[in-house]
Amino acid sequence: SPYEVSVYPGQTVGVSLVAVGQRNGTVPSTITAQYDADDGASFRDLQSTQTSNPTCTELYYTVFSRKETEVFNIYAEGICGAEGVPLSVNVTLLHCPTGFSLSNKSNQCACEERLQKYTERCNISKQEITRTTSDDFWVGVDNTNGTEGLILHPHC
């Protein structure tokens, strides 16, 4: 059965696995991951091929995509190349949280453009926005009319 996960575009998925050899013992292995469709989705550099230990190993994949869902398959490579049934990872991509928007350039949740002059960094993995130290403004969330929005607060 597939592995199911929900993340924001640009967040990292951890997948724990162990490779099992022909004699049912655990073995180190080269693990290859690839998306089902060639639609512009990608991983961070060097994440497509990783190495697992002969014990349970957590491998990390950062998902960059503009779609609502993606599927990637993880293969363990043996003596004859990719062997066995791949582990399918079904990824549901969430809408970017307040303060973030989906970047057309990087296919990940990034700081909203109108916040950029007030922020030093936006980190979607931690869902953190760090303001610049030179400004005494900060951002609050307003949900008074049922639509979530942002308010800039002076002198916080």
C-alpha positions in Angstrom: 0.0 0.0 0.0 1.2 3.5 -0.7 2.7 5.9 1.9 0.5 9.0 2.3 1.7 12.4 3.3 0.6 16.0 3.2 3.1 18.9 3.0 3.4 22.5 1.8 5.3 22.9 -1.5 9.0 23.2 -0.5 8.6 21.1 2.7 10.6 18.0 3.4 9.1 14.5 3.6 10.9 11.9 5.8 10.5 8.3 4.7 11.8 5.5 7.0 12.8 2.3 5.3 15.1 -0.7 5.3 16.3 -2.6 2.2 15.9 -6.4 2.3 18.1 -8.7 0.3 17.4 -11.9 -1.5 17.9 -13.9 1.7 15.5 -11.7 3.7 18.3 -10.0 5.6 18.7 -6.2 5.8 21.3 -4.8 3.5 22.7 -1.3 2.6 21.4 -0.2 -0.7 21.3 2.7 -3.2 17.8 4.2 -3.1 16.5 6.0 -6.1 13.4 8.1 -6.1 11.5 9.5 -9.2 8.2 11.2 -9.9 5.5 9.3 -11.7 4.9 12.1 -14.2 7.4 14.4 -15.9 5.5 17.6 -15.1 8.1 19.9 -13.6 8.1 18.5 -10.1 11.5 18.1 -8.5 13.5 17.2 -5.4 16.4 19.2 -3.8 19.8 18.4 -5.4 21.2 14.9 -4.4 17.9 13.7 -3.0 17.0 11.5 -6.0 19.7 9.0 -5.2 20.5 8.3 -1.5 22.1 5.4 0.4 20.3 3.4 3.1 22.0 1.6 6.0 21.4 -2.1 6.9 19.1 -0.7 9.7 16.0 1.4 9.4 17.1 4.6 7.7 15.1 7.9 7.3 15.6 9.4 3.9 14.4 13.0 3.2 12.8 14.4 0.1 11.9 18.0 -0.4 8.9 18.3 -2.7 8.8 21.2 -5.2 5.6 21.2 -7.2 2.7 23.4 -8.4 0.2 20.6 -8.5 -2.3 19.5 -5.8 -1.0 15.9 -5.7 2.2 14.2 -6.7 3.3 10.5 -6.6 6.9 9.5 -6.4 8.3 6.0 -6.3 11.3 4.8 -4.3 13.4 1.9 -5.6 16.1 -0.1 -3.9 18.9 -1.0 -6.2 20.5 -4.5 -6.0 23.1 -6.3 -8.1 20.8 -6.2 -11.2 19.7 -2.6 -10.8 16.3 -1.5 -9.4 14.6 -4.5 -8.0 11.4 -5.4 -6.4 8.2 -3.5 -5.9 8.8 0.3 -5.4 7.4 2.1 -2.4 4.9 4.7 -3.8 4.6 8.0 -1.9 1.4 9.8 -2.5 1.9 13.5 -1.7 -1.0 15.9 -1.1 0.3 19.5 -1.5 -1.4 21.9 0.9 -2.2 25.6 0.0 0.5 27.9 1.3 -0.2 29.2 4.8 -0.9 32.9 5.6 2.1 35.0 4.9 3.4 32.6 2.2 2.5 32.3 -1.5 3.4 29.7 -4.1 6.5 30.9 -6.0 6.3 30.6 -9.8 10.1 30.5 -10.0 10.9 27.8 -7.3 7.6 25.8 -7.0 7.6 26.3 -3.2 5.9 28.4 -0.6 7.9 31.6 -0.2 7.3 35.0 1.6 4.4 36.9 0.2 5.7 39.7 -2.0 4.0 42.4 0.1 5.9 41.2 3.2 9.3 41.0 1.7 10.5 44.4 2.8 9.6 43.5 6.4 11.1 40.1 6.5 14.6 38.7 6.8 13.7 35.2 5.9 10.7 32.8 5.4 11.1 29.1 6.1 8.2 26.9 5.0 9.7 23.8 6.6 9.3 25.4 10.0 6.4 27.7 8.9 8.4 30.7 10.3 8.7 34.2 9.1 11.6 36.2 10.6 11.2 40.0 10.5 14.0 42.4 9.8 15.5 43.8 12.9 15.6 47.3 11.6 11.8 47.6 11.4 9.4 47.9 14.3 6.5 46.5 12.3 5.1 43.0 12.6 2.4 41.0 10.9 -0.8 39.7 12.4 -3.5 37.5 11.1 -7.0 39.0 10.6 -10.0 36.7 10.3 -12.8 39.1 11.2 -14.9 38.6 8.1 -14.3 34.9 7.5 -11.4 35.5 5.1 -7.9 35.2 6.5 -5.7 38.2 5.8 -2.6 40.0 7.1 -2.4 43.2 9.1 0.9 45.2 9.6 1.2 46.3 13.2 3.5 49.3 13.7 5.8 49.6 16.7 5.7 46.0 18.0 
